[in-house]
Amino acid sequence: MKFDPSSTALVLCGLLLAACEVPPPEEAEVAPSEMPADTVAAAAADTAAEAAPEREPLPADSAIIRLDASDPNLGVWQDRDISGDPPREPGPIEVGSVLTFFGLPIARTTEDLVAGEVEVAFLGAPVDMGVGYRGAGEGPTALRAMRRSVGSMETMISWRSELTAVDYGNAPIDNLSVERSMPPIRRMVREIAETGAIPVIIGGDHSIEFANVAGLADVYGKENVGVIHFDAHYDAGDARHGHLISHAQPVRRLIDDGHILGRNFIQVGLRGSWPGPEGFEWMRANGLRYHTMAEIDRDGWTNVMQEVLDQANDGPEYLHISFDIDVMDPAYTSGTGTPVPGGLTPREVFYIVRGLCSENNVVGFDLVELNPLVDPGYTTVLNAKQIVDECMTGIALRKLGLGNRDYLSPLTRGDGHR
Ligand SMILES: [Mn+2]
Protein backbone atom coordinates (compact mmCIF):
# COMPACT_ATOMS: atom_id res chain seq x y z
CA MET A 1 0.00 0.00 0.00
CA LYS A 2 1.40 3.37 -0.99
CA PHE A 3 -0.45 6.53 -0.11
CA ASP A 4 0.82 9.99 -0.78
CA PRO A 5 -0.48 12.03 2.12
CA SER A 6 -0.43 15.20 0.02
CA SER A 7 -2.92 13.76 -2.45
CA THR A 8 -6.14 13.92 -0.54
CA ALA A 9 -8.40 13.23 -3.50
CA LEU A 10 -6.46 10.20 -4.50
CA VAL A 11 -6.50 8.74 -1.03
CA LEU A 12 -10.22 9.36 -0.62
CA CYS A 13 -10.99 7.80 -3.95
CA GLY A 14 -8.85 4.85 -3.02
CA LEU A 15 -10.62 4.42 0.28
CA LEU A 16 -14.05 4.95 -1.19
CA LEU A 17 -13.57 3.41 -4.55
CA ALA A 18 -17.09 2.27 -5.24
CA ALA A 19 -18.47 5.78 -5.28
CA CYS A 20 -16.08 7.76 -7.39
CA GLU A 21 -14.21 7.63 -10.61
CA VAL A 22 -10.55 7.17 -9.89
CA PRO A 23 -8.42 9.69 -11.76
CA PRO A 24 -5.49 8.38 -13.76
CA PRO A 25 -2.18 8.78 -11.92
CA GLU A 26 -1.10 11.89 -13.85
CA GLU A 27 -4.29 13.70 -12.79
CA ALA A 28 -4.13 12.61 -9.23
CA GLU A 29 -2.86 15.83 -7.74
CA VAL A 30 -6.25 17.38 -7.19
CA ALA A 31 -7.01 19.85 -4.48
CA PRO A 32 -9.85 18.82 -2.18
CA SER A 33 -12.07 21.60 -3.56
CA GLU A 34 -11.74 20.11 -7.05
CA MET A 35 -12.76 16.63 -6.09
CA PRO A 36 -15.70 15.07 -7.96
CA ALA A 37 -18.85 16.30 -6.25
CA ASP A 38 -20.23 12.84 -5.86
CA THR A 39 -17.56 11.32 -3.69
CA VAL A 40 -18.84 9.73 -0.56
CA ALA A 41 -17.00 12.27 1.52
CA ALA A 42 -18.42 15.29 -0.27
CA ALA A 43 -21.93 13.90 -0.32
CA ALA A 44 -21.75 12.90 3.32
CA ALA A 45 -20.64 16.41 4.23
CA ASP A 46 -23.50 17.92 2.20
CA THR A 47 -25.99 15.57 3.75
CA ALA A 48 -24.79 16.30 7.26
CA ALA A 49 -24.98 20.02 6.62
CA GLU A 50 -28.50 19.82 5.23
CA ALA A 51 -30.31 18.01 7.95
CA ALA A 52 -29.78 14.34 7.91
CA PRO A 53 -29.16 12.74 11.27
CA GLU A 54 -25.68 12.65 12.68
CA ARG A 55 -23.70 9.62 11.68
CA GLU A 56 -20.64 8.40 13.44
CA PRO A 57 -17.58 8.77 11.22
CA LEU A 58 -16.32 5.42 10.07
CA PRO A 59 -13.12 4.27 11.73
CA ALA A 60 -10.41 4.77 9.13
CA ASP A 61 -8.77 1.42 9.53
CA SER A 62 -11.62 -0.98 10.14
CA ALA A 63 -14.55 0.22 8.07
CA ILE A 64 -13.05 0.52 4.62
CA ILE A 65 -11.39 -1.90 2.26
CA ARG A 66 -8.23 -0.18 1.09
CA LEU A 67 -7.18 -0.36 -2.52
CA ASP A 68 -4.19 1.16 -4.21
CA ALA A 69 -5.80 3.92 -6.27
CA SER A 70 -2.62 4.47 -8.27
CA ASP A 71 -2.71 0.91 -9.60
CA PRO A 72 -2.99 1.26 -13.41
CA ASN A 73 -4.90 -2.04 -13.53
CA LEU A 74 -7.76 -0.49 -11.60
CA GLY A 75 -9.61 0.68 -14.68
CA VAL A 76 -9.22 -2.52 -16.64
CA TRP A 77 -12.79 -3.55 -15.81
CA GLN A 78 -14.34 -0.31 -16.92
CA ASP A 79 -14.41 -0.79 -20.66
CA ARG A 80 -15.90 -3.30 -22.99
CA ASP A 81 -13.42 -4.02 -25.73
CA ILE A 82 -15.15 -3.59 -29.09
CA SER A 83 -11.94 -3.03 -31.03
CA GLY A 84 -12.36 -6.37 -32.79
CA ASP A 85 -15.84 -5.57 -34.14
CA PRO A 86 -16.00 -5.33 -37.94
CA PRO A 87 -16.71 -1.91 -39.45
CA ARG A 88 -20.44 -1.31 -39.84
CA GLU A 89 -23.17 1.28 -39.80
CA PRO A 90 -24.40 1.98 -36.27
CA GLY A 91 -27.76 0.54 -35.22
CA PRO A 92 -29.30 -2.53 -33.55
CA ILE A 93 -28.06 -5.87 -34.88
CA GLU A 94 -30.42 -8.81 -35.39
CA VAL A 95 -28.78 -12.01 -34.17
CA GLY A 96 -31.33 -14.65 -35.12
CA SER A 97 -31.37 -17.61 -32.77
CA VAL A 98 -28.50 -16.45 -30.56
CA LEU A 99 -29.79 -16.08 -27.01
CA THR A 100 -30.60 -12.51 -26.03
CA PHE A 101 -33.12 -11.05 -23.60
CA PHE A 102 -36.55 -11.78 -25.15
CA GLY A 103 -34.85 -12.54 -28.48
CA LEU A 104 -34.09 -8.86 -28.99
CA PRO A 105 -31.43 -7.51 -31.36
CA ILE A 106 -28.18 -6.47 -29.74
CA ALA A 107 -26.50 -3.08 -29.50
CA ARG A 108 -22.79 -2.60 -28.78
CA THR A 109 -22.36 1.16 -28.53
CA THR A 110 -24.28 4.29 -27.67
CA GLU A 111 -24.12 5.10 -31.39
CA ASP A 112 -26.18 1.95 -31.95
CA LEU A 113 -28.74 3.14 -29.39
CA VAL A 114 -29.02 6.56 -30.97
CA ALA A 115 -29.13 5.34 -34.57
CA GLY A 116 -31.80 2.78 -33.68
CA GLU A 117 -33.85 5.26 -31.64
CA VAL A 118 -33.79 2.65 -28.91
CA GLU A 119 -36.29 3.14 -26.08
CA VAL A 120 -35.31 0.26 -23.78
CA ALA A 121 -31.84 -1.26 -23.39
CA PHE A 122 -31.41 -4.45 -21.36
CA LEU A 123 -28.11 -4.75 -19.51
CA GLY A 124 -26.79 -7.82 -17.72
CA ALA A 125 -24.93 -7.16 -14.46
CA PRO A 126 -23.70 -10.57 -13.36
CA VAL A 127 -22.43 -9.59 -9.92
CA ASP A 128 -22.66 -12.15 -7.16
CA MET A 129 -19.81 -11.18 -4.88
CA GLY A 130 -22.20 -8.99 -2.89
CA VAL A 131 -24.15 -11.95 -1.57
CA GLY A 132 -22.58 -14.67 0.54
CA TYR A 133 -24.32 -17.29 -1.58
CA ARG A 134 -22.91 -17.34 -5.13
CA GLY A 135 -24.99 -18.01 -8.25
CA ALA A 136 -26.96 -14.81 -8.81
CA GLY A 137 -24.31 -13.94 -11.40
CA GLU A 138 -25.96 -16.53 -13.65
CA GLY A 139 -29.24 -14.58 -13.63
CA PRO A 140 -28.75 -12.76 -16.95
CA THR A 141 -27.83 -16.00 -18.72
CA ALA A 142 -30.89 -17.79 -17.31
CA LEU A 143 -33.23 -15.00 -18.37
CA ARG A 144 -31.76 -14.89 -21.86
CA ALA A 145 -32.46 -18.62 -22.14
CA MET A 146 -36.17 -18.23 -21.43
CA ARG A 147 -38.90 -18.51 -24.02
CA ARG A 148 -39.31 -15.35 -26.03
CA SER A 149 -43.05 -14.77 -25.90
CA VAL A 150 -44.05 -11.40 -24.48
CA GLY A 151 -47.27 -9.77 -23.37
CA SER A 152 -50.43 -11.45 -22.19
CA MET A 153 -54.16 -11.54 -22.74
CA GLU A 154 -54.81 -9.11 -19.86
CA THR A 155 -53.85 -6.21 -22.07
CA MET A 156 -53.48 -7.79 -25.53
CA ILE A 157 -50.35 -5.63 -25.82
CA SER A 158 -47.17 -7.07 -27.28
CA TRP A 159 -44.58 -4.58 -26.00
CA ARG A 160 -41.95 -5.84 -28.40
CA SER A 161 -44.11 -4.50 -31.22
CA GLU A 162 -44.68 -1.18 -29.48
CA LEU A 163 -41.20 -0.43 -28.11
CA THR A 164 -37.77 -0.43 -29.71
CA ALA A 165 -35.68 -2.53 -27.35
CA VAL A 166 -32.23 -4.13 -27.48
CA ASP A 167 -29.93 -6.37 -25.49
CA TYR A 168 -26.94 -4.16 -24.63
CA GLY A 169 -24.86 -7.08 -23.35
CA ASN A 170 -23.28 -7.42 -19.93
CA ALA A 171 -21.40 -4.84 -17.91
CA PRO A 172 -17.69 -5.73 -17.60
CA ILE A 173 -17.64 -6.59 -13.92
CA ASP A 174 -14.62 -7.67 -11.88
CA ASN A 175 -15.76 -10.97 -10.47
CA LEU A 176 -13.21 -10.76 -7.67
CA SER A 177 -14.51 -7.45 -6.36
CA VAL A 178 -17.97 -6.03 -5.79
CA GLU A 179 -16.41 -2.61 -5.12
CA ARG A 180 -14.59 -2.56 -8.44
CA SER A 181 -17.72 -3.71 -10.27
CA MET A 182 -19.82 -0.71 -9.34
CA PRO A 183 -18.17 1.95 -11.57
CA PRO A 184 -18.51 0.08 -14.90
CA ILE A 185 -22.17 -0.76 -14.22
CA ARG A 186 -22.88 2.83 -13.23
CA ARG A 187 -21.13 4.11 -16.32
CA MET A 188 -23.14 1.85 -18.65
CA VAL A 189 -26.44 2.75 -16.98
CA ARG A 190 -25.46 6.39 -17.38
CA GLU A 191 -24.59 6.04 -21.05
CA ILE A 192 -27.87 4.27 -21.81
CA ALA A 193 -29.88 6.91 -19.95
CA GLU A 194 -27.98 9.72 -21.66
CA THR A 195 -29.41 8.57 -24.99
CA GLY A 196 -32.91 8.81 -23.54
CA ALA A 197 -33.38 5.03 -23.40
CA ILE A 198 -34.56 3.18 -20.29
CA PRO A 199 -31.93 0.85 -18.82
CA VAL A 200 -33.39 -2.46 -17.63
CA ILE A 201 -30.68 -4.11 -15.59
CA ILE A 202 -30.79 -7.84 -14.93
CA GLY A 203 -28.72 -8.95 -11.94
CA GLY A 204 -26.87 -10.06 -10.32
CA ASP A 205 -27.22 -9.45 -6.62
CA HIS A 206 -28.77 -6.34 -5.12
CA SER A 207 -25.49 -4.46 -4.70
CA ILE A 208 -26.06 -3.26 -8.28
CA GLU A 209 -28.99 -1.10 -7.17
CA PHE A 210 -26.36 1.39 -6.00
CA ALA A 211 -24.74 1.59 -9.44
CA ASN A 212 -28.10 1.63 -11.22
CA VAL A 213 -29.65 4.48 -9.27
CA ALA A 214 -26.41 6.47 -9.03
CA GLY A 215 -26.07 6.16 -12.81
CA LEU A 216 -29.63 7.46 -13.29
CA ALA A 217 -28.99 10.31 -10.83
CA ASP A 218 -25.91 11.23 -12.89
CA VAL A 219 -28.24 11.89 -15.82
CA TYR A 220 -31.51 13.09 -14.27
CA GLY A 221 -29.99 14.93 -11.35
CA LYS A 222 -29.33 14.14 -7.74
CA GLU A 223 -32.53 13.76 -5.71
CA ASN A 224 -34.60 13.83 -8.92
CA VAL A 225 -35.18 10.07 -9.09
CA GLY A 226 -37.52 8.13 -6.81
CA VAL A 227 -37.18 4.41 -6.13
CA ILE A 228 -39.71 1.68 -5.41
CA HIS A 229 -37.77 -1.13 -3.74
CA PHE A 230 -39.54 -4.49 -3.69
CA ASP A 231 -37.73 -6.73 -1.25
CA ALA A 232 -38.02 -8.94 1.80
CA HIS A 233 -35.03 -6.96 3.14
CA TYR A 234 -34.43 -3.26 3.56
CA ASP A 235 -30.89 -3.40 2.16
CA ALA A 236 -29.77 -0.32 4.07
CA GLY A 237 -27.21 -1.99 6.28
CA ASP A 238 -24.20 -0.05 7.45
CA ALA A 239 -20.55 -0.90 6.77
CA ARG A 240 -19.85 -4.52 7.58
CA HIS A 241 -16.51 -6.29 7.84
CA GLY A 242 -14.94 -3.30 6.13
CA HIS A 243 -17.30 -3.35 3.14
CA LEU A 244 -19.34 -0.31 2.22
CA ILE A 245 -21.22 -2.10 -0.55
CA SER A 246 -22.85 -5.53 -0.73
CA HIS A 247 -26.36 -6.73 -1.51
CA ALA A 248 -27.36 -5.61 2.00
CA GLN A 249 -26.18 -1.99 1.69
CA PRO A 250 -27.13 -0.22 -1.58
CA VAL A 251 -29.99 1.79 -0.07
CA ARG A 252 -27.89 3.31 2.69
CA ARG A 253 -25.15 4.19 0.23
CA LEU A 254 -27.58 5.86 -2.15
CA ILE A 255 -29.04 8.02 0.59
CA ASP A 256 -25.85 8.71 2.52
CA ASP A 257 -24.08 9.66 -0.72
CA GLY A 258 -26.88 12.09 -1.59
CA HIS A 259 -28.07 10.43 -4.81
CA ILE A 260 -31.69 10.23 -3.69
CA LEU A 261 -33.84 11.72 -0.95
CA GLY A 262 -35.09 9.36 1.73
CA ARG A 263 -38.68 10.44 1.22
CA ASN A 264 -38.50 9.42 -2.42
CA PHE A 265 -37.61 5.87 -1.42
CA ILE A 266 -40.49 3.43 -0.93
CA GLN A 267 -39.95 -0.08 0.44
CA VAL A 268 -42.49 -2.86 -0.18
CA GLY A 269 -42.61 -6.36 1.29
CA LEU A 270 -40.22 -6.21 4.26
CA ARG A 271 -40.40 -9.18 6.62
CA GLY A 272 -38.34 -11.63 8.62
CA SER A 273 -35.75 -10.85 11.25
CA TRP A 274 -33.83 -8.01 9.59
CA PRO A 275 -33.59 -5.16 10.31
CA GLY A 276 -34.20 -4.66 14.01
CA PRO A 277 -35.37 -1.42 15.61
CA GLU A 278 -32.28 0.57 14.63
CA GLY A 279 -32.91 -0.13 10.94
CA PHE A 280 -36.49 1.10 11.14
CA GLU A 281 -35.38 4.11 13.16
CA TRP A 282 -32.83 4.92 10.46
CA MET A 283 -35.54 4.72 7.80
CA ARG A 284 -37.84 7.00 9.81
CA ALA A 285 -35.06 9.48 10.52
CA ASN A 286 -34.36 9.69 6.79
CA GLY A 287 -38.02 9.90 5.78
CA LEU A 288 -38.24 6.61 3.87
CA ARG A 289 -41.71 5.22 3.31
CA TYR A 290 -42.09 1.50 3.93
CA HIS A 291 -44.78 -1.14 3.75
CA THR A 292 -44.01 -4.32 5.67
CA MET A 293 -45.74 -7.65 5.14
CA ALA A 294 -47.18 -7.15 8.63
CA GLU A 295 -48.94 -4.02 7.36
CA ILE A 296 -50.06 -5.87 4.23
CA ASP A 297 -51.45 -8.73 6.36
CA ARG A 298 -53.28 -6.25 8.57
CA ASP A 299 -54.66 -3.87 5.94
CA GLY A 300 -54.93 -6.16 2.93
CA TRP A 301 -52.79 -6.20 -0.19
CA THR A 302 -55.30 -4.29 -2.28
CA ASN A 303 -55.30 -1.32 0.08
CA VAL A 304 -51.54 -1.21 0.56
CA MET A 305 -50.93 -1.64 -3.15
CA GLN A 306 -53.20 1.28 -4.02
CA GLU A 307 -51.32 3.38 -1.46
CA VAL A 308 -47.98 2.45 -3.02
CA LEU A 309 -49.28 3.31 -6.48
CA ASP A 310 -50.50 6.67 -5.17
CA GLN A 311 -47.23 7.36 -3.33
CA ALA A 312 -45.28 6.66 -6.51
CA ASN A 313 -47.27 9.44 -8.18
CA ASP A 314 -46.44 11.74 -5.28
CA GLY A 315 -42.74 12.13 -5.82
CA PRO A 316 -40.09 13.24 -8.26
CA GLU A 317 -40.61 13.25 -11.99
CA TYR A 318 -38.48 10.16 -12.59
CA LEU A 319 -38.94 6.68 -11.13
CA HIS A 320 -36.73 3.63 -10.84
CA ILE A 321 -38.07 0.25 -9.76
CA SER A 322 -35.72 -2.17 -8.05
CA PHE A 323 -37.27 -5.61 -7.84
CA ASP A 324 -35.60 -8.18 -5.60
CA ILE A 325 -37.15 -11.50 -6.52
CA ASP A 326 -37.11 -12.49 -2.84
CA VAL A 327 -40.02 -10.14 -2.14
CA MET A 328 -42.10 -13.03 -3.43
CA ASP A 329 -42.80 -16.07 -1.33
CA PRO A 330 -40.22 -18.88 -1.61
CA ALA A 331 -43.03 -21.07 -2.92
CA TYR A 332 -42.64 -19.13 -6.17
CA THR A 333 -39.00 -18.11 -5.92
CA SER A 334 -36.85 -20.80 -4.38
CA GLY A 335 -34.07 -19.73 -6.74
CA THR A 336 -32.66 -16.89 -4.68
CA GLY A 337 -29.89 -16.50 -2.11
CA THR A 338 -31.80 -15.23 0.91
CA PRO A 339 -35.40 -16.49 0.78
CA VAL A 340 -37.82 -15.44 3.53
CA PRO A 341 -41.18 -17.18 4.04
CA GLY A 342 -44.41 -15.23 3.98
CA GLY A 343 -43.96 -13.17 0.84
CA LEU A 344 -46.04 -11.88 -2.04
CA THR A 345 -47.64 -14.02 -4.74
CA PRO A 346 -47.20 -13.71 -8.52
CA ARG A 347 -50.77 -12.44 -8.86
CA GLU A 348 -49.99 -9.61 -6.43
CA VAL A 349 -46.70 -8.48 -7.93
CA PHE A 350 -47.59 -8.72 -11.61
CA TYR A 351 -50.46 -6.27 -11.23
CA ILE A 352 -48.55 -3.67 -9.21
CA VAL A 353 -45.46 -3.78 -11.43
CA ARG A 354 -47.54 -3.34 -14.58
CA GLY A 355 -49.49 -0.54 -12.89
CA LEU A 356 -46.38 1.30 -11.68
CA CYS A 357 -44.71 1.11 -15.08
CA SER A 358 -47.87 2.27 -16.87
CA GLU A 359 -48.63 5.26 -14.62
CA ASN A 360 -45.14 6.67 -13.97
CA ASN A 361 -42.24 8.08 -15.90
CA VAL A 362 -40.12 4.97 -15.34
CA VAL A 363 -36.52 5.71 -16.31
CA GLY A 364 -34.98 2.52 -14.95
CA PHE A 365 -35.85 -0.98 -13.78
CA ASP A 366 -33.80 -3.74 -12.23
CA LEU A 367 -34.53 -7.37 -11.46
CA VAL A 368 -32.09 -8.85 -8.98
CA GLU A 369 -31.19 -11.87 -6.85
CA LEU A 370 -32.34 -14.46 -9.37
CA ASN A 371 -30.12 -17.49 -8.73
CA PRO A 372 -30.82 -20.18 -11.33
CA LEU A 373 -28.37 -22.60 -9.70
CA VAL A 374 -30.91 -23.26 -6.94
CA ASP A 375 -34.03 -23.02 -9.06
CA PRO A 376 -35.42 -26.52 -9.64
CA GLY A 377 -38.30 -26.50 -12.09
CA TYR A 378 -37.46 -23.03 -13.46
CA THR A 379 -40.14 -21.55 -11.22
CA THR A 380 -38.10 -18.53 -10.21
CA VAL A 381 -36.79 -17.67 -13.65
CA LEU A 382 -40.30 -18.06 -15.07
CA ASN A 383 -41.67 -15.58 -12.52
CA ALA A 384 -38.67 -13.26 -12.98
CA LYS A 385 -39.27 -13.17 -16.71
CA GLN A 386 -42.94 -12.37 -16.16
CA ILE A 387 -42.13 -9.47 -13.81
CA VAL A 388 -39.88 -7.84 -16.40
CA ASP A 389 -42.49 -8.56 -19.04
CA GLU A 390 -45.22 -6.85 -16.98
CA CYS A 391 -43.12 -3.70 -16.60
CA MET A 392 -42.41 -3.60 -20.33
CA THR A 393 -46.15 -3.99 -20.99
CA GLY A 394 -46.79 -1.09 -18.62
CA ILE A 395 -44.25 1.11 -20.40
CA ALA A 396 -45.87 0.25 -23.74
CA LEU A 397 -49.34 1.05 -22.35
CA ARG A 398 -48.11 4.47 -21.23
CA LYS A 399 -46.62 5.14 -24.65
CA LEU A 400 -49.97 4.23 -26.23
CA GLY A 401 -51.82 6.61 -23.91
CA LEU A 402 -53.43 3.73 -22.01
CA GLY A 403 -51.41 4.11 -18.79
CA ASN A 404 -53.70 3.09 -15.96
CA ARG A 405 -53.27 0.59 -13.13
CA ASP A 406 -56.62 -1.02 -13.96
CA TYR A 407 -56.30 -1.17 -17.73
CA LEU A 408 -57.55 -4.42 -19.25
CA SER A 409 -58.27 -5.19 -22.88
CA PRO A 410 -62.02 -5.02 -23.59
CA LEU A 411 -61.70 -8.55 -24.95
CA THR A 412 -60.29 -9.89 -21.69
CA ARG A 413 -62.96 -8.70 -19.31
CA GLY A 414 -65.75 -11.04 -18.30
CA ASP A 415 -68.19 -8.34 -19.29
CA GLY A 416 -66.84 -8.37 -22.83
CA HIS A 417 -70.32 -8.66 -24.35
CA ARG A 418 -71.30 -5.29 -22.95
MN1 LIG B 1 -32.40 -7.04 -1.79
Residues whose N, C-alpha, C, O or C-beta is under 5 A from the ligand:
A	BS01	MN	H206 D231 H233 D235 H247 D324
